[in-house]
Amino acid sequence: MKNSVLSAVLLAVVPWGCARRNVTLAQIETRITNELPPGSTRGKVIDFLHLQDAEISQREPKVIARIRRAATSVVCETVIVLQFEFDSEDRLVSHSAREDRICL
């Protein structure tokens, strides 16, 4: 009896706890490589980030963006954090990317 109840609970709960991935860090990195070569304008970077539904924060000479819900589960959310650095003419010099995991 206990085993059948436990099995029923696990079958109901486990699928909700599994992560659903909307976009991966590797996919974003590939898009950046293909669409934002060094020397791209700040405007082009901002437009790219809007297309990714990113939350954007501009802190001269950087642009920091967060792509929320890159992956989700019942208890956790993965956020992709991107940072773009620009030169004095607002041209892209470099970028970095990482995943942050936020759990309840």
Contacts in CASP RR format, 6 or more apart in sequence:
PFRMAT RR
TARGET T0000
AUTHOR 0000-0000-0000
METHOD contacts of the structure
MODEL  1
MKNSVLSAVLLAVVPWGCARRNVTLAQIETRITNELPPGSTRGKVIDFLH
LQDAEISQREPKVIARIRRAATSVVCETVIVLQFEFDSEDRLVSHSARED
RICL
16 73 0 8 1.000
16 74 0 8 1.000
17 73 0 8 1.000
17 74 0 8 1.000
17 75 0 8 1.000
18 73 0 8 1.000
19 71 0 8 1.000
19 72 0 8 1.000
19 73 0 8 1.000
19 76 0 8 1.000
19 78 0 8 1.000
20 71 0 8 1.000
20 72 0 8 1.000
20 73 0 8 1.000
21 70 0 8 1.000
21 71 0 8 1.000
21 78 0 8 1.000
22 69 0 8 1.000
22 70 0 8 1.000
22 71 0 8 1.000
22 72 0 8 1.000
23 52 0 8 1.000
23 67 0 8 1.000
23 70 0 8 1.000
23 80 0 8 1.000
24 70 0 8 1.000
25 70 0 8 1.000
25 80 0 8 1.000
25 97 0 8 1.000
25 98 0 8 1.000
25 99 0 8 1.000
28 52 0 8 1.000
28 67 0 8 1.000
28 80 0 8 1.000
28 82 0 8 1.000
28 97 0 8 1.000
29 97 0 8 1.000
31 48 0 8 1.000
31 52 0 8 1.000
32 48 0 8 1.000
32 82 0 8 1.000
32 95 0 8 1.000
32 97 0 8 1.000
35 48 0 8 1.000
36 44 0 8 1.000
36 45 0 8 1.000
36 48 0 8 1.000
36 84 0 8 1.000
36 92 0 8 1.000
36 95 0 8 1.000
37 92 0 8 1.000
38 91 0 8 1.000
38 92 0 8 1.000
38 93 0 8 1.000
38 94 0 8 1.000
39 91 0 8 1.000
39 92 0 8 1.000
39 93 0 8 1.000
40 91 0 8 1.000
40 92 0 8 1.000
41 90 0 8 1.000
41 91 0 8 1.000
41 92 0 8 1.000
42 63 0 8 1.000
42 86 0 8 1.000
42 90 0 8 1.000
42 91 0 8 1.000
42 92 0 8 1.000
43 90 0 8 1.000
44 92 0 8 1.000
45 63 0 8 1.000
45 84 0 8 1.000
45 92 0 8 1.000
46 56 0 8 1.000
46 63 0 8 1.000
49 56 0 8 1.000
49 63 0 8 1.000
49 65 0 8 1.000
49 82 0 8 1.000
50 56 0 8 1.000
52 65 0 8 1.000
52 67 0 8 1.000
53 67 0 8 1.000
54 65 0 8 1.000
54 66 0 8 1.000
54 67 0 8 1.000
54 82 0 8 1.000
55 65 0 8 1.000
55 66 0 8 1.000
55 67 0 8 1.000
55 68 0 8 1.000
56 63 0 8 1.000
56 64 0 8 1.000
56 65 0 8 1.000
57 63 0 8 1.000
57 64 0 8 1.000
57 65 0 8 1.000
58 64 0 8 1.000
61 85 0 8 1.000
61 86 0 8 1.000
61 87 0 8 1.000
61 88 0 8 1.000
61 90 0 8 1.000
62 83 0 8 1.000
62 84 0 8 1.000
62 85 0 8 1.000
62 86 0 8 1.000
63 83 0 8 1.000
63 84 0 8 1.000
63 86 0 8 1.000
64 81 0 8 1.000
64 82 0 8 1.000
64 83 0 8 1.000
64 84 0 8 1.000
65 81 0 8 1.000
65 82 0 8 1.000
65 83 0 8 1.000
65 84 0 8 1.000
66 79 0 8 1.000
66 80 0 8 1.000
66 81 0 8 1.000
66 82 0 8 1.000
67 79 0 8 1.000
67 80 0 8 1.000
67 82 0 8 1.000
68 77 0 8 1.000
68 79 0 8 1.000
69 77 0 8 1.000
69 78 0 8 1.000
69 79 0 8 1.000
70 78 0 8 1.000
70 79 0 8 1.000
70 80 0 8 1.000
70 99 0 8 1.000
71 77 0 8 1.000
71 78 0 8 1.000
72 78 0 8 1.000
75 103 0 8 1.000
75 104 0 8 1.000
76 101 0 8 1.000
76 102 0 8 1.000
76 103 0 8 1.000
76 104 0 8 1.000
77 101 0 8 1.000
77 102 0 8 1.000
77 103 0 8 1.000
78 99 0 8 1.000
78 100 0 8 1.000
78 101 0 8 1.000
78 102 0 8 1.000
79 99 0 8 1.000
79 100 0 8 1.000
79 101 0 8 1.000
79 102 0 8 1.000
80 97 0 8 1.000
80 98 0 8 1.000
80 99 0 8 1.000
80 100 0 8 1.000
81 97 0 8 1.000
81 98 0 8 1.000
81 99 0 8 1.000
81 100 0 8 1.000
82 95 0 8 1.000
82 96 0 8 1.000
82 97 0 8 1.000
83 95 0 8 1.000
83 96 0 8 1.000
83 97 0 8 1.000
84 92 0 8 1.000
84 94 0 8 1.000
84 95 0 8 1.000
85 92 0 8 1.000
85 93 0 8 1.000
85 94 0 8 1.000
85 95 0 8 1.000
86 92 0 8 1.000
86 93 0 8 1.000
87 93 0 8 1.000
END
